[in-house]
């Protein structure tokens, strides 16, 4: 631990789960599904893929497959084409990011310290490298709400996209395929089914060593995002996130 604060690595490790859980939570919120159906005519996988990857614009679907990394290509292609037939990708992304902020406001908007939390998250997000992280760069470029709670909700998801992007790069650097990495990870077959990979699944032990090496690379890259904060600011950020999301 740094004097009177946290190292960048400690901050990244402490925020990995709450930031990741926030992303899963708002994307699976029933209000987002209902609004997607009512406002855009999208729900399920088309809403998710167009809303998430649409931040990159109206790109070829193979770019979406590459950026999202861990889904079966045929699942991404079907969802993107289905959604793209009726909705412009950037419109979907703006809608999706607004839903992210709205869910945060309604769930956590009355918690204290929002202005400071938005300030610290903004420093981390704006100071992080976007090299090899297209989804992170795209979400970082989306417009930010005027209110602190709305910005916090969005910035937490931008930070989640940072770790997801650097993890995809680390997995590729270790020569792992997406299903191999999923199977070697903590949730194994459960995650493989969630991402809609068809069975049979490979033996995860064959890939464990390379996956652990990819995790080390991911942790190092994720930690670098916190270099823009002092040790005391990193400790303050972790405490604010924990206090807000629990």
N, C-alpha and C positions, 0 to 999 in steps of 0.2 A: 504493500500500500504506500502511496505517496504521502509525504508529510501533510497532515491535515486535509487529506483528500483521497482521490482515487487515481490510479494510473488509467491510461486509455484502455488497456486490455481489461482491467477490472470493470470499468464502466460498460464496455461492450458486452462482457459476459453477464453482468447484472441485468442489462436491458434486453438481452436476446429473447427471453421468454415473454415478458410483458408486452414488448413491441410485437412479437410474432402472434401472441394471443389476441391482441387488439385487431390485427389485420384479419385473422380468421373470424373474429367475433362480428365485426361490422359487415363483412362480406356475406356472412350467413344469416344476418338479421332479417327477420320476416318482413320488416317494413321496406327494406331495399328490394326484396323480391317482388313485393306487391307494387311498389312504385315503378319498378322496371317494366312490369307487365302493363300497368295502367298508362304510363307516360310514354314509353318507347315501344311497347309491344314485344319486349324481350324479357326472358326469365331463364333461369338455369345457366347452362354453359354458355349460350350466346351472350347473355348479359355479362357474365363474368369475363369472358375473353375479349369481347368488344369494349367493355367498360375499362378493363385493366390495360390491355395492349393498345387500345385506341389512342392513348396518350402519345403514342409514336406517330399518329396520323394514319392516313390511308395507305399503309405499306403493303407490299406483297405478303401473302399469308406465310410464306416460308420465313420471312423476317420475324413474324409473330412466333412461329414454332421455335426459332432459334433463341429469341429473347425469353420466352416463358420456360424453355429448357426441359422441364420435367414431365410434361404431358406427352402422351402418345401423339405423334404428328397428325394422324387421321382424326383424332378427337378435336384438336385445335382447328384443323382445316374445316371440318364440318360445322363447328360452332361459329367460326369467323365468317364463313361464307353465308351461313344462315342469317346471322345478325347483320352482316354488311348489306344484304339484299334490301333491308328496310331502313337502316340507320347509318348515318355517317359516323365513322369511328371516333373522330374527335368530339362530336356531339355526345356520343356515348360516354367518352372519358370524362367530359365536363359534368355530365349527369352523375356519373359514378362517384367522382371526387366530391361533388356536392352532397351525395348521400353519405359518404364517409364523414364529412363534417357535421351533417345533421344528426347522425347517430351519436356522434361524440357529444354534441351539444345537449341532446335530450338525456343522455346517460350520465355524463360527468360535468356538464357545463356549470354547475353550481359549486364546484370544488374550488377552494382557495388557491391562489398562486398561478392563475392561468396566464397572466401577462408575462410573468417571469419564465414560466415553462415554455411559452411560445418563443420568447427571446432566446433561450438556451438551445431549444431544438432547431431554431432557425440558424444559429451559428454553426451547429454540427452539420446540418444538411447543406448549407451554402458553402461550407469549408471543405466538404468531402470531395474526393476525386471521383469523377464520373467515367474514368477510363475503363472501357470494357463493360460498362454498366448501362446499357441503353434504356431499360425500363426505369431505372433510378433517374437518369437524366431527364427522361420524358415526364415523369411525375413531378420532379423538382421544378420543371418549367411551367406546370399548370398554375393558373391564377390562384392566389391565396385569399381566403376570406378576410374581411376587415376586422371581424371580432376575434379575440384571442382564443376562445374555445374552438371556433371553427378552424383556425390555423393549427392549433395543437392536434386536432383529429387528423387533419391532412398531413401535417409534418411527421406524425408518428407513422403513417402509412408510407410516406416517402422514405423514411429511415428503414422501414421494413423492406422496401424495394431495393435499398442499397445492399443490405445483407444478402437478400435473395440473388441479386445480380452477381455479387462477388463470389457467392457460393457456386453459382453455375459456372463461372470462369474457373474456379478452383477444381471442380469436378472434372471439367474438360481437360485441365492441365495435367491431371493425374491419369488421364486416359480411360476414365469411366464413362459408360453410357448412362442415361438418365435412370433407367430401370435398375441397373446395377447399383447406382448410388442410393436409390430409394430403398432397395432391399437390404443394403448394408447399414442403413441408418437405424435410428432408434425405434421407428414404428414399422419397419419392414413391410410385411404383406398388407397390413391395414392401410398404409399409405399407398401401396401399389394399387389396391382396389379403389381407394379414393380418387386417385389420378386416372383411373379407368384403364390400367394396363391389363391386357388379357393374360390369363393363366395358360400354361404353367409358369411358375416363377423360378428364377435361378437360385442356386445355393448362395446365400449371402456371405458365407465364410470365405469364398474365393475372392471377394472384393473388399473385405474388412480393412486390410492394411492400407490399401490405397484410399479408402474412404476416410480413415482416420487422418491420413496425411492431408487430404482435401479439407477436412475440418480445421486442421491447424492453419492452413493457408487462408481459409475463410475467416477465422478468428483474427488473424493478423491484419487482413484487409479491413475487416469491420472495425477493429480498434483504431486504425488510422483516421477514421472519420472523427474521432473525438480529440484529435490533436489540436483542434481550434479552441478548445476549452482549457482553462487552468485546472489543476488537480482539485481545487476547492469547488470550481464550477461543475466539474464532473460528478462530484459527490452530491452537490445540490441537485443536479439534474436527475440522478438516480433516485434520490429521496422524493423529489416532486412527482416523478413518474409512478413510483410505487404508491405514494399517498393518493394519487389521482385515480389510478386504475384498480385499487383494491377497496 
